[in-house]
């Protein structure tokens, strides 16, 4: 029974944090930072931080820290791909 309550708590907290992130995407704080604050603390603290930040001009959205993290992850994947490509070519040349 307590496992079910824990699972429901985690899922509802994640859902509320995602909603706070969506609200934050239309603010200066951005989606990523508002989601991160909501996950680390609580969605209540996250919504307070989001509502304290300024609104963006109409039609503009921000990713916050997620855009930077996605770019870093993309460069790491590219580096690993190139390393495997060059390493595989050297392995074939050795045979």
C-alpha positions in Angstrom: 0.0 0.0 0.0 2.8 2.5 0.9 4.5 1.7 -2.4 1.4 2.7 -4.3 1.2 6.0 -2.3 4.9 6.7 -3.1 4.4 6.0 -6.8 1.3 8.2 -6.9 3.2 11.0 -5.1 6.1 10.8 -7.5 3.9 10.8 -10.6 1.8 13.7 -9.4 4.8 15.7 -8.4 6.4 15.1 -11.8 3.2 16.1 -13.6 2.8 19.3 -11.6 6.5 20.1 -12.2 5.9 19.7 -16.0 2.9 22.1 -15.8 5.1 24.6 -13.9 7.7 24.2 -16.7 5.1 24.9 -19.4 4.1 28.1 -17.5 7.7 29.0 -17.2 8.4 28.6 -20.9 6.5 31.9 -21.4 8.6 33.7 -18.8 12.2 34.8 -18.6 13.1 31.8 -16.4 12.4 29.4 -19.2 11.0 25.9 -19.2 14.2 24.1 -18.1 14.9 26.2 -15.0 11.4 26.2 -13.8 11.1 22.4 -14.3 14.4 21.9 -12.5 13.4 24.1 -9.6 10.0 22.4 -9.3 11.7 18.9 -9.3 14.3 19.8 -6.8 12.1 21.7 -4.4 8.3 21.5 -4.8 6.0 22.6 -7.6 4.7 25.3 -5.1 8.2 26.9 -4.8 8.6 26.5 -8.6 5.4 28.3 -9.4 6.4 31.1 -7.0 9.7 31.5 -8.8 8.0 31.4 -12.2 5.5 34.0 -11.3 8.2 36.3 -9.9 10.1 36.3 -13.3 9.1 38.7 -16.1 6.9 37.7 -19.0 8.4 37.3 -22.5 7.2 39.3 -25.5 4.2 37.7 -27.2 4.9 34.6 -29.2 8.4 33.9 -27.8 9.2 30.8 -25.7 12.4 29.9 -23.9 13.9 26.5 -23.2 16.0 27.7 -20.2 18.7 25.3 -19.3 17.3 22.4 -21.4 18.5 24.1 -24.7 22.1 24.3 -23.3 22.0 20.7 -22.0 20.6 19.4 -25.3 23.4 21.2 -27.2 26.1 19.7 -24.9 24.5 16.2 -25.2 24.5 16.6 -29.0 28.2 17.6 -29.1 29.1 14.6 -26.8 27.2 12.2 -29.1 28.9 13.7 -32.1 32.3 13.3 -30.5 31.6 9.7 -29.5 30.3 8.9 -33.0 33.5 10.4 -34.6 35.7 8.5 -32.2 33.9 5.2 -32.9 34.1 6.0 -36.7 37.8 6.7 -36.6 38.5 3.8 -34.2 36.5 1.4 -36.4 38.4 2.5 -39.5 41.7 1.9 -37.7 40.5 -1.5 -36.6 39.6 -2.4 -40.2 42.9 -1.1 -41.5 44.8 -3.3 -39.0 43.1 -6.4 -40.2 
